Amino acid sequence: MSIGQSRGPARRAVAVLSCALGLWGLSACKGKPDSTQAAGGSASAAAAQAPSGRGPKIVSGPGFNPECFAPWKQDTKYLQWTARKPPFRLALVNGYVGNAWRIQMVKTAKAFAKDPTIAPLLKEFKVVSTGTDVAAQLGAIEDFINQGFDGIVTLAVSPDGFDRVIRLADKRDVILVPFDNVLDTDKVMQVNEDQMAMGRQWGEFLDKQLGGKGKVLEVRGLQGNSVDRDRHVGFRQVMEAPGKSYTIVEVVGGWDDGKAQKAVADALAVHREFDALFAQGGSTGAVRALLDAGHKPIPVATEAENGVRKLIAKHHEQGMKGLSLGQSPGLAAIAMKAALEGLQGKVLPQMISVPIPAADHTTLKDGENFFSQLSDNFFTPNEFPPCGVNISGVKIMNESEADVK
């Protein structure tokens, strides 16, 4: 008999003794059925509806719907929460909302909550953006837990400092799902694309174009985030490998078109010329700065904003080559779906890997992987059919990025 199995009789004995001594209220003892049994006498049915207060169990795989919820690695562990019946109360706790990706992410989450397959599972859906202050984000998460929400998806301000809310979530059996900017922990289920692999792919593309040497401008993202850190590390692993002789000039663009455009323009004013550009985000602004300066066509490694894909397609005939990799705002929808499946007792990987959508100067096609009729700041990859995430650009852009209180 396991330790967990031996607890049932001991707890019943404590309950009987406590009632006999009057330690609990009369109503708690009078005619109350055994808490280990459900109506009809099924202990397993009761367990399926009564949260354990201990968070998820580590269980064996494979997990539910692996085409959507793929494990990050072969040795990724699997988690299972006590199954509950919908509808559920779900919240999105975002941090920074000051760039196009974050705005579209919030809009995508709102649109997904209205999807006919998802709406019946939701009793309530709230959205709040707390800014770059980690204490404010932790406070918002804690508040939703204390309000009795069943699940919280979050785009973390920092990769650490969340231990307190993780413990509280486990105590209340709340499923906490960080996505995109994930946490440096294996204590919660997380959803992301492999940011380090993405950085390596960008580096490999530029290295292939440049042949091992040259002057490269690297435009970093929002400082302090795991995404920025991991992309940078993966990129540098390729560019600083033995036998390479690259000079890399690093600036900060904050994943914002305006900031990235200014950062690139300032770098050009000092260094005059580069052999390649790598922009984690704010890519449209970064490439526009090259074009505005009359810079020669160079290879560019960029994110998947609609605007930068338009520019690569337009200027390819003049010699511009580009690789556009997408960190989809649709990650919010996949995180929401993971939380909802977890609440229903499905077995899921602790770290869920989402494929990296890619397009380059040879594969870009209007209407398929970029859209001339949509705004430049629309992020192109938003559909994940294996996950049932198929949200049109029109529906996404019709939503607001404002909080839902």
Secondary structure as GFF3:
##gff-version 3
##sequence-region A 1 405
A	DSSP	alpha_helix	3	20	.	.	.	ID=ss1
A	DSSP	alpha_helix	26	29	.	.	.	ID=ss2
A	DSSP	alpha_helix	43	49	.	.	.	ID=ss3
A	DSSP	beta_strand	57	59	.	.	.	ID=ss4
A	DSSP	beta_strand	70	71	.	.	.	ID=ss5
A	DSSP	beta_strand	78	80	.	.	.	ID=ss6
A	DSSP	beta_strand	88	94	.	.	.	ID=ss7
A	DSSP	alpha_helix	100	113	.	.	.	ID=ss8
A	DSSP	three_ten_helix	119	121	.	.	.	ID=ss9
A	DSSP	beta_strand	122	129	.	.	.	ID=ss10
A	DSSP	alpha_helix	134	146	.	.	.	ID=ss11
A	DSSP	beta_strand	151	154	.	.	.	ID=ss12
A	DSSP	alpha_helix	163	172	.	.	.	ID=ss13
A	DSSP	beta_strand	175	178	.	.	.	ID=ss14
A	DSSP	beta_strand	190	192	.	.	.	ID=ss15
A	DSSP	alpha_helix	195	210	.	.	.	ID=ss16
A	DSSP	beta_strand	213	220	.	.	.	ID=ss17
A	DSSP	alpha_helix	226	239	.	.	.	ID=ss18
A	DSSP	beta_strand	245	252	.	.	.	ID=ss19
A	DSSP	alpha_helix	257	271	.	.	.	ID=ss20
A	DSSP	beta_strand	276	279	.	.	.	ID=ss21
A	DSSP	alpha_helix	283	292	.	.	.	ID=ss22
A	DSSP	beta_strand	300	302	.	.	.	ID=ss23
A	DSSP	alpha_helix	306	315	.	.	.	ID=ss24
A	DSSP	three_ten_helix	316	318	.	.	.	ID=ss25
A	DSSP	beta_strand	322	325	.	.	.	ID=ss26
A	DSSP	alpha_helix	331	343	.	.	.	ID=ss27
A	DSSP	beta_strand	348	349	.	.	.	ID=ss28
A	DSSP	beta_strand	351	353	.	.	.	ID=ss29
A	DSSP	beta_strand	358	360	.	.	.	ID=ss30
A	DSSP	beta_strand	383	384	.	.	.	ID=ss31
A	DSSP	three_ten_helix	385	387	.	.	.	ID=ss32
A	DSSP	beta_strand	389	390	.	.	.	ID=ss33
A	DSSP	alpha_helix	393	397	.	.	.	ID=ss34
###
